Amino acid sequence: MTSEDLPEPVLVAVDFTATALRIVLVDSDGEVIERDTVDLGPLPNEAAWAWEVGGRIATAFAREGQKRWAQAIAIACPGLVDPVAGILVESNGQTEWDGLHVVDAIRRHIDAPVVALNRVQAALRGEWSAGAADGTMDALYVSLRGIPQAAVLSNGRILAGAGNRAGSLPALPELDPSLPLEGDVLEQVTGVLADLAALVDPVVVILDGEDAHVNALGPVLQGVLDEVAPGARVVRPALGDGGALLGALRAAETLAYEGDRTERLE
C-alpha cells in the first residue's frame, strides 16, 4: 500500500445551535479541506440528533472519494455541558436535547476521540486564538442571545466552575431579539456585567448578540466599566459565528495531541 492509498488524518470541529449546524475538517497542515453549514430541523431524540450530525460528518469524510479518518472531534454545544461525561445537561437549543449524550452518540457512529464543550466557552477560545481576545490572558465573552451567558478567561485559563456553570447569569432575563434593550432591562444587564467585569478584571469584554442589543448595551457598559474596571474595552467578536467553530477546532487539536502523547507513553 502506497502513501497515496492511506486514509488522510483530519481534525473535525462541529458547532450547532437550535437551527444550524456547522462542520469544518482540517488536514495535518492546518488547511481547511471541508466546510459545511446546514439548517437543522426538529431533532426530537438522541438517535435523530446522532443520525443527522454523525451522518454529516461521515459524508464530509467520504466526499469526492477521499479516504479520511478523524484524529479528534470537538463539538460546541448550545447550553450547559458536562465535559467529562460528554453530556449536554441543559440545552439552550431544542428543549428535547436536555441530557443529550453528545460524545456517546457520535462515538456510536464514528470511532474517534470526541469532546463536547459549551459553545460560549468555545467562542471565547476562538476569539482568544485569533480574534478580539488575541494576545490577552484575561477576557470576558458575553452572549446576549436568549438568556445571557458569559465565558471567562482568567490568567490564560477558561473557567469551568465546580458544576460547569461558570459564566451562567441566572439573574438576567431572556432577551427577545424583536424588542429593544432599554429601560430597566438595560440597567439590569449593565449592572450584572459590570459587577462580573469588576470581579474578573478583563482586558476585553466581548459582546455578541443582535446588533440592536449590542449597540444599546456597548456604550453604556463601557461608561460604567471606565469607573469600576478601568482599562477594560468593550468590543464585538472579531470572528462572528466562526468563533465557536474555531474554538472547537482548538479543542480538537488539544484532544488529538493528548491522545497521541498517551499512545506514545504506552
Solvent accessible surface area in square Angstrom, and as a share of the most:
residue,aa,sasa,rsa
1,M,183,0.82
2,T,79,0.46
3,S,87,0.56
4,E,146,0.66
5,D,65,0.34
6,L,100,0.50
7,P,60,0.38
8,E,55,0.25
9,P,38,0.24
10,V,0,0.00
11,L,18,0.09
12,V,0,0.00
13,A,0,0.00
14,V,0,0.00
15,D,0,0.00
16,F,0,0.00
17,T,31,0.18
18,A,34,0.26
19,T,91,0.53
20,A,17,0.13
21,L,1,0.00
22,R,42,0.15
23,I,4,0.02
24,V,5,0.03
25,L,1,0.00
26,V,4,0.03
27,D,22,0.11
28,S,87,0.56
29,D,119,0.62
30,G,52,0.50
31,E,108,0.48
32,V,71,0.41
33,I,50,0.26
34,E,20,0.09
35,R,151,0.55
36,D,36,0.19
37,T,86,0.50
38,V,26,0.15
39,D,126,0.65
40,L,13,0.06
41,G,40,0.39
42,P,121,0.76
43,L,19,0.09
44,P,83,0.52
45,N,78,0.40
46,E,46,0.21
47,A,71,0.55
48,A,29,0.22
49,W,0,0.00
50,A,2,0.02
51,W,191,0.67
52,E,42,0.19
53,V,0,0.00
54,G,2,0.02
55,G,32,0.31
56,R,91,0.33
57,I,0,0.00
58,A,47,0.36
59,T,73,0.42
60,A,3,0.02
61,F,28,0.12
62,A,67,0.52
63,R,77,0.28
64,E,152,0.68
65,G,68,0.66
66,Q,83,0.37
67,K,129,0.55
68,R,33,0.12
69,W,124,0.44
70,A,8,0.06
71,Q,62,0.27
72,A,0,0.00
73,I,0,0.00
74,A,0,0.00
75,I,0,0.00
76,A,0,0.00
77,C,0,0.00
78,P,9,0.06
79,G,2,0.02
80,L,26,0.13
81,V,6,0.04
82,D,39,0.20
83,P,59,0.37
84,V,146,0.84
85,A,49,0.38
86,G,1,0.01
87,I,37,0.19
88,L,0,0.00
89,V,60,0.35
90,E,74,0.33
91,S,18,0.12
92,N,83,0.43
93,G,16,0.15
94,Q,26,0.12
95,T,107,0.62
96,E,99,0.44
97,W,0,0.00
98,D,84,0.43
99,G,32,0.31
100,L,7,0.03
101,H,73,0.32
102,V,0,0.00
103,V,20,0.12
104,D,69,0.36
105,A,0,0.00
106,I,0,0.00
107,R,110,0.40
108,R,150,0.55
109,H,95,0.42
110,I,18,0.09
111,D,132,0.68
112,A,3,0.02
113,P,56,0.35
114,V,16,0.09
115,V,36,0.21
116,A,0,0.00
117,L,17,0.09
118,N,20,0.10
119,R,49,0.18
120,V,9,0.05
121,Q,33,0.15
122,A,0,0.00
123,A,8,0.06
124,L,0,0.00
125,R,74,0.27
126,G,0,0.00
127,E,1,0.00
128,W,68,0.24
129,S,40,0.26
130,A,55,0.42
131,G,17,0.16
132,A,24,0.19
133,A,0,0.00
134,D,87,0.45
135,G,77,0.74
136,T,17,0.10
137,M,102,0.45
138,D,37,0.19
139,A,0,0.00
140,L,0,0.00
141,Y,7,0.03
142,V,0,0.00
143,S,10,0.06
144,L,2,0.01
145,R,111,0.41
146,G,26,0.25
147,I,88,0.45
148,P,0,0.00
149,Q,35,0.15
150,A,5,0.04
151,A,1,0.01
152,V,8,0.05
153,L,3,0.01
154,S,36,0.23
155,N,112,0.57
156,G,18,0.18
157,R,178,0.65
158,I,36,0.18
159,L,73,0.37
160,A,44,0.34
161,G,45,0.43
162,A,121,0.94
163,G,44,0.43
164,N,40,0.21
165,R,123,0.45
166,A,32,0.25
167,G,15,0.14
168,S,54,0.35
169,L,15,0.08
170,P,122,0.77
171,A,67,0.52
172,L,9,0.04
173,P,50,0.31
174,E,123,0.55
175,L,10,0.05
176,D,63,0.33
177,P,90,0.57
178,S,91,0.59
179,L,108,0.54
180,P,84,0.53
181,L,8,0.04
182,E,106,0.47
183,G,54,0.52
184,D,122,0.63
185,V,56,0.32
186,L,30,0.15
187,E,126,0.57
188,Q,76,0.34
189,V,0,0.00
190,T,9,0.05
191,G,34,0.33
192,V,38,0.22
193,L,1,0.00
194,A,6,0.04
195,D,103,0.54
196,L,32,0.16
197,A,1,0.00
198,A,49,0.38
199,L,145,0.72
200,V,32,0.18
201,D,96,0.50
202,P,6,0.04
203,V,63,0.36
204,V,0,0.00
205,V,0,0.00
206,I,0,0.00
207,L,1,0.00
208,D,23,0.12
209,G,9,0.09
210,E,67,0.30
211,D,92,0.48
212,A,66,0.51
213,H,4,0.02
214,V,8,0.05
215,N,89,0.45
216,A,33,0.26
217,L,0,0.00
218,G,11,0.10
219,P,93,0.59
220,V,64,0.37
221,L,1,0.00
222,Q,49,0.22
223,G,39,0.38
224,V,52,0.30
225,L,0,0.00
226,D,78,0.41
227,E,141,0.63
228,V,72,0.41
229,A,6,0.05
230,P,101,0.64
231,G,64,0.61
232,A,3,0.03
233,R,120,0.44
234,V,28,0.16
235,V,37,0.21
236,R,106,0.39
237,P,24,0.15
238,A,69,0.53
239,L,57,0.28
240,G,40,0.39
241,D,83,0.43
242,G,32,0.31
243,G,1,0.01
244,A,3,0.02
245,L,11,0.05
246,L,35,0.17
247,G,0,0.00
248,A,0,0.00
249,L,17,0.09
250,R,75,0.27
251,A,12,0.09
252,A,0,0.00
253,E,65,0.29
254,T,67,0.39
255,L,43,0.22
256,A,18,0.14
257,Y,135,0.51
258,E,73,0.33
259,G,28,0.27
260,D,62,0.32
261,R,115,0.42
262,T,69,0.40
263,E,120,0.54
264,R,189,0.69
265,L,149,0.74
266,E,168,0.76
